[in-house]
Amino acid sequence: MSNSQPDPLVRQHTNDIELGVSDVLQRHVTRHVVAPKPVSQKKLNFEHKRPRILREMMAEATGVFFYVFPGIASVASFTLATTNGVGAQVGIPVFGSLFQIGWAFAIGIAFAIITCAPVSGGHFNPAITLCFAIWQGFPWRKVPHYIFSQIFGAFVAGLFLMACYWPQIQAAKAIDLKTHGTAVYNGGVASIFCAFPNPDQTNQGYLFFQEFFVDSYIGIVIWACLDPANPFVSPTSAPYTIGIAYAAMVWGFAGNTLSTNLARDLGTRIVAAIFFGGEAFSYNNGYSWISILVNVPATIFATGYYEFLIRDSLQKIQGGHAEHEGGEEGLTRYLSKVTGEDIPTENQTSERGIMNAANGVYEKQF
């Protein structure tokens, strides 16, 4: 090919690609993407006047919605498809399983974190918010705002699900009332929205233990994923790791009654109470309070377990993710005490001395 002839790829040029998903092409091949319009001063003024707490509350509510809605929608598709007389309206006679439901919640959690965590931190669970306040210095004044937003997000998810499946839910409710005299039981249409124990699960202590264990398991995984000293979880993998931890517990225990989140349960249980009666709260001698509240002490226990027995705060400090409460001098005094060496602190050499001392502590611990 002579130098005077254009490259065939140039002749195939299709001009600029519009802004959108095509943005990712810039990371792989050289393509022209239409530049976004400049940010107007009006938009900046609006965003400046918008309260930060409002953004955080909306992010928490939206994140819980993103996590709860696909989960309960998956439960609905499974429950309604297996209800006599309603399955034909949904389509496939046996549509879904606990495996499908677990993945729906897992992917919903991942989407919630990806979408909203950059704004609010991505708590999406009142127990996690409380644990951040207890262990990580999250402002206590924000705790009520976050918890209200989380419950509200689940409540809206329940309402949207009810609106989407209204004809099928009404048909299933009529069948439940005719067959069982109530729609509030495990497998009944009300169980689409919140957990109810199996008929043979009358031992409240057993139900408490199961919920406490499952929530503790999830809590430890979450706290490990959020530990900046954990080399096995990257920012891009954390949403999916947390989601799969939740799914694993769904696969193991959802058929045996499971809740895992105060906001997810209470928000949708209110919707169930509105449409199916107060029995949504009183069923099985008030099991609902185990379903709603056990998540909080279980998660505090789990995160406390991690904080006291597993976390390595010196590794966090060395990685630049935290600092000693006494500053550089406090860290120097600690390292001098541990290593038995006199570590200088007044020049560049001292900085290397601190890092060398920290590395020495790691080697001894290892």
KENU-521154 format. One record per residue (C-alpha): residue in three letters; residue number from 1; x, y, z. Coordinates in steps of 0.02 Angstrom, whole numbers. Layout:
# KENU-521154
{ronu 'ala'; NUM; {X; Y; Z}}
...
END
This chain:
# KENU-521154
{ronu 'met'; 1; {0; 0; 0}}
{ronu 'ser'; 2; {73; 170; -48}}
{ronu 'asn'; 3; {86; 310; 77}}
{ronu 'ser'; 4; {-35; 414; -28}}
{ronu 'gln'; 5; {-177; 292; -3}}
{ronu 'pro'; 6; {-279; 305; 159}}
{ronu 'asp'; 7; {-280; 161; 281}}
{ronu 'pro'; 8; {-431; 45; 251}}
{ronu 'leu'; 9; {-479; 68; 434}}
{ronu 'val'; 10; {-485; 255; 409}}
{ronu 'arg'; 11; {-601; 232; 259}}
{ronu 'gln'; 12; {-717; 132; 372}}
{ronu 'his'; 13; {-725; 272; 499}}
{ronu 'thr'; 14; {-906; 298; 554}}
{ronu 'asn'; 15; {-879; 466; 636}}
{ronu 'asp'; 16; {-904; 500; 820}}
{ronu 'ile'; 17; {-992; 374; 932}}
{ronu 'glu'; 18; {-1125; 449; 1042}}
{ronu 'leu'; 19; {-1093; 461; 1229}}
{ronu 'gly'; 20; {-1150; 308; 1324}}
{ronu 'val'; 21; {-1096; 128; 1348}}
{ronu 'ser'; 22; {-977; 159; 1203}}
{ronu 'asp'; 23; {-872; 257; 1327}}
{ronu 'val'; 24; {-784; 94; 1372}}
{ronu 'leu'; 25; {-713; 83; 1196}}
{ronu 'gln'; 26; {-593; 222; 1240}}
{ronu 'arg'; 27; {-506; 104; 1360}}
{ronu 'his'; 28; {-474; -27; 1225}}
{ronu 'val'; 29; {-461; 54; 1054}}
{ronu 'thr'; 30; {-443; 231; 993}}
{ronu 'arg'; 31; {-616; 295; 949}}
{ronu 'his'; 32; {-694; 466; 957}}
{ronu 'val'; 33; {-835; 486; 1082}}
{ronu 'val'; 34; {-943; 640; 1080}}
{ronu 'ala'; 35; {-896; 749; 1228}}
{ronu 'pro'; 36; {-1031; 778; 1359}}
{ronu 'lys'; 37; {-1104; 951; 1367}}
{ronu 'pro'; 38; {-1018; 1070; 1489}}
{ronu 'val'; 39; {-1085; 1078; 1666}}
{ronu 'ser'; 40; {-1191; 1234; 1684}}
{ronu 'gln'; 41; {-1177; 1355; 1827}}
{ronu 'lys'; 42; {-1362; 1330; 1859}}
{ronu 'lys'; 43; {-1333; 1144; 1888}}
{ronu 'leu'; 44; {-1186; 1179; 2004}}
{ronu 'asn'; 45; {-1290; 1303; 2103}}
{ronu 'phe'; 46; {-1431; 1177; 2120}}
{ronu 'glu'; 47; {-1314; 1038; 2178}}
{ronu 'his'; 48; {-1229; 1155; 2300}}
{ronu 'lys'; 49; {-1395; 1202; 2381}}
{ronu 'arg'; 50; {-1450; 1020; 2392}}
{ronu 'pro'; 51; {-1420; 955; 2570}}
{ronu 'arg'; 52; {-1288; 819; 2580}}
{ronu 'ile'; 53; {-1394; 717; 2700}}
{ronu 'leu'; 54; {-1534; 716; 2571}}
{ronu 'arg'; 55; {-1417; 641; 2441}}
{ronu 'glu'; 56; {-1360; 509; 2565}}
{ronu 'met'; 57; {-1537; 467; 2618}}
{ronu 'met'; 58; {-1596; 449; 2439}}
{ronu 'ala'; 59; {-1445; 341; 2399}}
{ronu 'glu'; 60; {-1483; 226; 2546}}
{ronu 'ala'; 61; {-1667; 213; 2500}}
{ronu 'thr'; 62; {-1626; 182; 2317}}
{ronu 'gly'; 63; {-1494; 53; 2360}}
{ronu 'val'; 64; {-1613; -46; 2471}}
{ronu 'phe'; 65; {-1743; -37; 2333}}
{ronu 'phe'; 66; {-1617; -104; 2206}}
{ronu 'tyr'; 67; {-1576; -249; 2323}}
{ronu 'val'; 68; {-1751; -292; 2387}}
{ronu 'phe'; 69; {-1853; -270; 2228}}
{ronu 'pro'; 70; {-1768; -403; 2119}}
{ronu 'gly'; 71; {-1762; -520; 2269}}
{ronu 'ile'; 72; {-1946; -514; 2312}}
{ronu 'ala'; 73; {-1991; -511; 2126}}
{ronu 'ser'; 74; {-1900; -676; 2109}}
{ronu 'val'; 75; {-1994; -743; 2260}}
{ronu 'ala'; 76; {-2156; -684; 2180}}
{ronu 'ser'; 77; {-2122; -769; 2014}}
{ronu 'phe'; 78; {-2084; -932; 2106}}
{ronu 'thr'; 79; {-2228; -924; 2231}}
{ronu 'leu'; 80; {-2362; -870; 2108}}
{ronu 'ala'; 81; {-2309; -994; 1974}}
{ronu 'thr'; 82; {-2331; -1137; 2096}}
{ronu 'thr'; 83; {-2502; -1080; 2158}}
{ronu 'asn'; 84; {-2645; -1178; 2081}}
{ronu 'gly'; 85; {-2746; -1069; 1963}}
{ronu 'val'; 86; {-2616; -931; 1959}}
{ronu 'gly'; 87; {-2471; -1022; 1878}}
{ronu 'ala'; 88; {-2551; -1013; 1707}}
{ronu 'gln'; 89; {-2561; -823; 1721}}
{ronu 'val'; 90; {-2376; -812; 1759}}
{ronu 'gly'; 91; {-2324; -934; 1624}}
{ronu 'ile'; 92; {-2213; -1082; 1669}}
{ronu 'pro'; 93; {-2291; -1202; 1797}}
{ronu 'val'; 94; {-2131; -1215; 1900}}
{ronu 'phe'; 95; {-2040; -1053; 1873}}
{ronu 'gly'; 96; {-1887; -1031; 1982}}
{ronu 'ser'; 97; {-1813; -1103; 2140}}
{ronu 'leu'; 98; {-1717; -1051; 2295}}
{ronu 'phe'; 99; {-1564; -1052; 2183}}
{ronu 'gln'; 100; {-1642; -920; 2072}}
{ronu 'ile'; 101; {-1700; -818; 2222}}
{ronu 'gly'; 102; {-1526; -820; 2299}}
{ronu 'trp'; 103; {-1449; -753; 2140}}
{ronu 'ala'; 104; {-1583; -619; 2125}}
{ronu 'phe'; 105; {-1540; -551; 2297}}
{ronu 'ala'; 106; {-1353; -570; 2267}}
{ronu 'ile'; 107; {-1353; -475; 2103}}
{ronu 'gly'; 108; {-1473; -347; 2176}}
{ronu 'ile'; 109; {-1351; -315; 2319}}
{ronu 'ala'; 110; {-1208; -295; 2194}}
{ronu 'phe'; 111; {-1310; -171; 2090}}
{ronu 'ala'; 112; {-1358; -76; 2247}}
{ronu 'ile'; 113; {-1177; -57; 2301}}
{ronu 'ile'; 114; {-1117; -10; 2127}}
{ronu 'thr'; 115; {-1256; 117; 2102}}
{ronu 'cys'; 116; {-1273; 201; 2271}}
{ronu 'ala'; 117; {-1123; 163; 2382}}
{ronu 'pro'; 118; {-1017; 303; 2305}}
{ronu 'val'; 119; {-1142; 427; 2379}}
{ronu 'ser'; 120; {-1194; 357; 2548}}
{ronu 'gly'; 121; {-1063; 224; 2585}}
{ronu 'gly'; 122; {-1184; 84; 2544}}
{ronu 'his'; 123; {-1247; 25; 2714}}
{ronu 'phe'; 124; {-1420; -36; 2656}}
{ronu 'asn'; 125; {-1448; -117; 2826}}
{ronu 'pro'; 126; {-1485; -31; 2993}}
{ronu 'ala'; 127; {-1372; -155; 3083}}
{ronu 'ile'; 128; {-1225; -110; 2969}}
{ronu 'thr'; 129; {-1259; 75; 2999}}
{ronu 'leu'; 130; {-1255; 47; 3187}}
{ronu 'cys'; 131; {-1094; -54; 3172}}
{ronu 'phe'; 132; {-1010; 85; 3073}}
{ronu 'ala'; 133; {-1061; 205; 3211}}
{ronu 'ile'; 134; {-996; 89; 3348}}
{ronu 'trp'; 135; {-831; 34; 3270}}
{ronu 'gln'; 136; {-785; 155; 3130}}
{ronu 'gly'; 137; {-839; 328; 3189}}
{ronu 'phe'; 138; {-991; 350; 3078}}
{ronu 'pro'; 139; {-1085; 504; 3144}}
{ronu 'trp'; 140; {-1223; 453; 3265}}
{ronu 'arg'; 141; {-1328; 601; 3210}}
{ronu 'lys'; 142; {-1346; 521; 3039}}
{ronu 'val'; 143; {-1398; 350; 3103}}
{ronu 'pro'; 144; {-1587; 388; 3116}}
{ronu 'his'; 145; {-1587; 465; 2941}}
{ronu 'tyr'; 146; {-1503; 312; 2866}}
{ronu 'ile'; 147; {-1615; 186; 2955}}
{ronu 'phe'; 148; {-1774; 279; 2904}}
{ronu 'ser'; 149; {-1714; 286; 2723}}
{ronu 'gln'; 150; {-1671; 100; 2720}}
{ronu 'ile'; 151; {-1842; 49; 2787}}
{ronu 'phe'; 152; {-1926; 170; 2666}}
{ronu 'gly'; 153; {-1831; 95; 2518}}
{ronu 'ala'; 154; {-1891; -80; 2561}}
{ronu 'phe'; 155; {-2069; -15; 2587}}
{ronu 'val'; 156; {-2070; 64; 2413}}
{ronu 'ala'; 157; {-1999; -96; 2339}}
{ronu 'gly'; 158; {-2144; -192; 2416}}
{ronu 'leu'; 159; {-2271; -69; 2346}}
{ronu 'phe'; 160; {-2195; -78; 2172}}
{ronu 'leu'; 161; {-2196; -267; 2177}}
{ronu 'met'; 162; {-2378; -265; 2230}}
{ronu 'ala'; 163; {-2420; -150; 2085}}
{ronu 'cys'; 164; {-2326; -258; 1959}}
{ronu 'tyr'; 165; {-2408; -421; 2013}}
{ronu 'trp'; 166; {-2576; -354; 2072}}
{ronu 'pro'; 167; {-2691; -468; 1968}}
{ronu 'gln'; 168; {-2593; -625; 2009}}
{ronu 'ile'; 169; {-2575; -580; 2193}}
{ronu 'gln'; 170; {-2762; -551; 2208}}
{ronu 'ala'; 171; {-2798; -717; 2123}}
{ronu 'ala'; 172; {-2676; -807; 2238}}
{ronu 'lys'; 173; {-2748; -719; 2391}}
{ronu 'ala'; 174; {-2923; -781; 2346}}
{ronu 'ile'; 175; {-2856; -959; 2330}}
{ronu 'asp'; 176; {-2763; -946; 2496}}
{ronu 'leu'; 177; {-2918; -881; 2586}}
{ronu 'lys'; 178; {-3026; -1018; 2513}}
{ronu 'thr'; 179; {-2900; -1157; 2551}}
{ronu 'his'; 180; {-2817; -1100; 2713}}
{ronu 'gly'; 181; {-2926; -959; 2776}}
{ronu 'thr'; 182; {-2776; -841; 2770}}
{ronu 'ala'; 183; {-2640; -783; 2651}}
{ronu 'val'; 184; {-2516; -760; 2794}}
{ronu 'tyr'; 185; {-2410; -917; 2807}}
{ronu 'asn'; 186; {-2249; -984; 2733}}
{ronu 'gly'; 187; {-2292; -1019; 2551}}
{ronu 'gly'; 188; {-2444; -905; 2556}}
{ronu 'val'; 189; {-2450; -752; 2446}}
{ronu 'ala'; 190; {-2404; -639; 2592}}
{ronu 'ser'; 191; {-2238; -731; 2610}}
{ronu 'ile'; 192; {-2183; -651; 2447}}
{ronu 'phe'; 193; {-2150; -494; 2548}}
{ronu 'cys'; 194; {-2079; -557; 2713}}
{ronu 'ala'; 195; {-2030; -715; 2804}}
{ronu 'phe'; 196; {-2148; -828; 2899}}
{ronu 'pro'; 197; {-2095; -989; 2988}}
{ronu 'asn'; 198; {-2148; -1161; 2929}}
{ronu 'pro'; 199; {-2299; -1232; 3022}}
{ronu 'asp'; 200; {-2189; -1350; 3125}}
{ronu 'gln'; 201; {-2070; -1211; 3179}}
{ronu 'thr'; 202; {-2151; -1161; 3343}}
{ronu 'asn'; 203; {-1992; -1153; 3448}}
{ronu 'gln'; 204; {-1946; -969; 3457}}
{ronu 'gly'; 205; {-1775; -1009; 3530}}
{ronu 'tyr'; 206; {-1731; -1115; 3378}}
{ronu 'leu'; 207; {-1789; -977; 3260}}
{ronu 'phe'; 208; {-1687; -850; 3357}}
{ronu 'phe'; 209; {-1530; -957; 3348}}
{ronu 'gln'; 210; {-1546; -987; 3162}}
{ronu 'glu'; 211; {-1572; -803; 3122}}
{ronu 'phe'; 212; {-1430; -751; 3238}}
{ronu 'phe'; 213; {-1307; -873; 3160}}
{ronu 'val'; 214; {-1350; -831; 2980}}
{ronu 'asp'; 215; {-1341; -643; 3010}}
{ronu 'ser'; 216; {-1176; -662; 3102}}
{ronu 'tyr'; 217; {-1104; -760; 2957}}
{ronu 'ile'; 218; {-1153; -625; 2833}}
{ronu 'gly'; 219; {-1091; -488; 2951}}
{ronu 'ile'; 220; {-916; -562; 2963}}
{ronu 'val'; 221; {-903; -578; 2774}}
{ronu 'ile'; 222; {-959; -397; 2751}}
{ronu 'trp'; 223; {-834; -333; 2879}}
{ronu 'ala'; 224; {-694; -435; 2799}}
{ronu 'cys'; 225; {-737; -364; 2627}}
{ronu 'leu'; 226; {-731; -187; 2696}}
{ronu 'asp'; 227; {-563; -213; 2782}}
{ronu 'pro'; 228; {-434; -114; 2680}}
{ronu 'ala'; 229; {-298; -233; 2743}}
{ronu 'asn'; 230; {-383; -382; 2659}}
{ronu 'pro'; 231; {-280; -422; 2502}}
{ronu 'phe'; 232; {-407; -543; 2430}}
{ronu 'val'; 233; {-551; -421; 2400}}
{ronu 'ser'; 234; {-535; -278; 2277}}
{ronu 'pro'; 235; {-656; -132; 2262}}
{ronu 'thr'; 236; {-727; -208; 2104}}
{ronu 'ser'; 237; {-756; -380; 2180}}
{ronu 'ala'; 238; {-827; -326; 2349}}
{ronu 'pro'; 239; {-1007; -298; 2287}}
{ronu 'tyr'; 240; {-1015; -473; 2214}}
{ronu 'thr'; 241; {-928; -555; 2361}}
{ronu 'ile'; 242; {-1052; -479; 2483}}
{ronu 'gly'; 243; {-1197; -526; 2370}}
{ronu 'ile'; 244; {-1140; -706; 2355}}
{ronu 'ala'; 245; {-1120; -719; 2544}}
{ronu 'tyr'; 246; {-1303; -670; 2559}}
{ronu 'ala'; 247; {-1353; -792; 2421}}
{ronu 'ala'; 248; {-1260; -934; 2506}}
{ronu 'met'; 249; {-1366; -910; 2662}}
{ronu 'val'; 250; {-1525; -900; 2557}}
{ronu 'trp'; 251; {-1481; -1064; 2473}}
{ronu 'gly'; 252; {-1449; -1145; 2640}}
{ronu 'phe'; 253; {-1586; -1075; 2751}}
{ronu 'ala'; 254; {-1723; -982; 2655}}
{ronu 'gly'; 255; {-1826; -1141; 2647}}
{ronu 'asn'; 256; {-1810; -1149; 2836}}
{ronu 'thr'; 257; {-1857; -966; 2869}}
{ronu 'leu'; 258; {-1736; -821; 2847}}
{ronu 'ser'; 259; {-1739; -631; 2857}}
{ronu 'thr'; 260; {-1562; -556; 2875}}
{ronu 'asn'; 261; {-1603; -370; 2869}}
{ronu 'leu'; 262; {-1713; -261; 2979}}
{ronu 'ala'; 263; {-1752; -139; 2838}}
{ronu 'arg'; 264; {-1785; -273; 2708}}
{ronu 'asp'; 265; {-1905; -363; 2826}}
{ronu 'leu'; 266; {-1993; -219; 2912}}
{ronu 'gly'; 267; {-2020; -115; 2754}}
{ronu 'thr'; 268; {-2100; -256; 2657}}
{ronu 'arg'; 269; {-2190; -325; 2811}}
{ronu 'ile'; 270; {-2281; -159; 2826}}
{ronu 'val'; 271; {-2338; -181; 2646}}
{ronu 'ala'; 272; {-2397; -358; 2688}}
{ronu 'ala'; 273; {-2492; -291; 2840}}
{ronu 'ile'; 274; {-2577; -159; 2733}}
{ronu 'phe'; 275; {-2641; -284; 2604}}
{ronu 'phe'; 276; {-2657; -445; 2706}}
{ronu 'gly'; 277; {-2694; -384; 2881}}
{ronu 'gly'; 278; {-2606; -366; 3048}}
{ronu 'glu'; 279; {-2573; -553; 3054}}
{ronu 'ala'; 280; {-2416; -512; 2957}}
{ronu 'phe'; 281; {-2345; -453; 3124}}
{ronu 'ser'; 282; {-2435; -571; 3243}}
{ronu 'tyr'; 283; {-2413; -737; 3150}}
{ronu 'asn'; 284; {-2334; -878; 3253}}
{ronu 'asn'; 285; {-2340; -785; 3419}}
{ronu 'gly'; 286; {-2253; -632; 3352}}
{ronu 'tyr'; 287; {-2110; -714; 3256}}
{ronu 'ser'; 288; {-2096; -551; 3159}}
{ronu 'trp'; 289; {-1996; -470; 3298}}
{ronu 'ile'; 290; {-1864; -606; 3283}}
{ronu 'ser'; 291; {-1863; -579; 3096}}
{ronu 'ile'; 292; {-1849; -390; 3115}}
{ronu 'leu'; 293; {-1735; -365; 3266}}
{ronu 'val'; 294; {-1614; -512; 3282}}
{ronu 'asn'; 295; {-1512; -446; 3137}}
{ronu 'val'; 296; {-1452; -301; 3245}}
{ronu 'pro'; 297; {-1370; -393; 3392}}
{ronu 'ala'; 298; {-1308; -530; 3275}}
{ronu 'thr'; 299; {-1218; -406; 3162}}
{ronu 'ile'; 300; {-1146; -311; 3310}}
{ronu 'phe'; 301; {-1082; -477; 3377}}
{ronu 'ala'; 302; {-1008; -523; 3207}}
{ronu 'thr'; 303; {-920; -357; 3180}}
{ronu 'gly'; 304; {-859; -356; 3360}}
{ronu 'tyr'; 305; {-789; -531; 3333}}
{ronu 'tyr'; 306; {-694; -466; 3182}}
{ronu 'glu'; 307; {-635; -307; 3269}}
{ronu 'phe'; 308; {-570; -394; 3426}}
{ronu 'leu'; 309; {-503; -558; 3355}}
{ronu 'ile'; 310; {-461; -535; 3171}}
{ronu 'arg'; 311; {-426; -354; 3121}}
{ronu 'asp'; 312; {-245; -296; 3102}}
{ronu 'ser'; 313; {-249; -108; 3129}}
{ronu 'leu'; 314; {-60; -88; 3108}}
{ronu 'gln'; 315; {-77; -154; 2931}}
{ronu 'lys'; 316; {-213; -25; 2898}}
{ronu 'ile'; 317; {-99; 113; 2960}}
{ronu 'gln'; 318; {48; 52; 2857}}
{ronu 'gly'; 319; {-61; 47; 2701}}
{ronu 'gly'; 320; {-113; 228; 2727}}
{ronu 'his'; 321; {-295; 185; 2765}}
{ronu 'ala'; 322; {-289; 246; 2946}}
{ronu 'glu'; 323; {-179; 341; 3065}}
{ronu 'his'; 324; {-130; 323; 3247}}
{ronu 'glu'; 325; {-235; 430; 3364}}
{ronu 'gly'; 326; {-72; 505; 3428}}
{ronu 'gly'; 327; {-11; 544; 3253}}
{ronu 'glu'; 328; {165; 501; 3196}}
{ronu 'glu'; 329; {234; 519; 3372}}
{ronu 'gly'; 330; {106; 399; 3443}}
{ronu 'leu'; 331; {144; 271; 3308}}
{ronu 'thr'; 332; {331; 292; 3339}}
{ronu 'arg'; 333; {311; 263; 3525}}
{ronu 'tyr'; 334; {210; 106; 3491}}
{ronu 'leu'; 335; {335; 35; 3367}}
{ronu 'ser'; 336; {481; 77; 3482}}
{ronu 'lys'; 337; {396; -18; 3621}}
{ronu 'val'; 338; {358; -169; 3513}}
{ronu 'thr'; 339; {527; -181; 3424}}
{ronu 'gly'; 340; {636; -121; 3566}}
{ronu 'glu'; 341; {724; -2; 3444}}
{ronu 'asp'; 342; {744; 186; 3455}}
{ronu 'ile'; 343; {657; 251; 3298}}
{ronu 'pro'; 344; {699; 431; 3244}}
{ronu 'thr'; 345; {553; 543; 3195}}
{ronu 'glu'; 346; {619; 710; 3133}}
{ronu 'asn'; 347; {676; 687; 2952}}
{ronu 'gln'; 348; {653; 580; 2798}}
{ronu 'thr'; 349; {760; 445; 2874}}
{ronu 'ser'; 350; {638; 435; 3017}}
{ronu 'glu'; 351; {496; 395; 2896}}
{ronu 'arg'; 352; {595; 249; 2828}}
{ronu 'gly'; 353; {633; 199; 3006}}
{ronu 'ile'; 354; {448; 192; 3049}}
{ronu 'met'; 355; {411; 84; 2896}}
{ronu 'asn'; 356; {557; -31; 2932}}
{ronu 'ala'; 357; {498; -50; 3111}}
{ronu 'ala'; 358; {323; -89; 3053}}
{ronu 'asn'; 359; {389; -219; 2932}}
{ronu 'gly'; 360; {489; -295; 3073}}
{ronu 'val'; 361; {332; -311; 3177}}
{ronu 'tyr'; 362; {245; -400; 3032}}
{ronu 'glu'; 363; {388; -522; 3012}}
{ronu 'lys'; 364; {387; -564; 3196}}
{ronu 'gln'; 365; {198; -586; 3196}}
{ronu 'phe'; 366; {204; -692; 3041}}
END
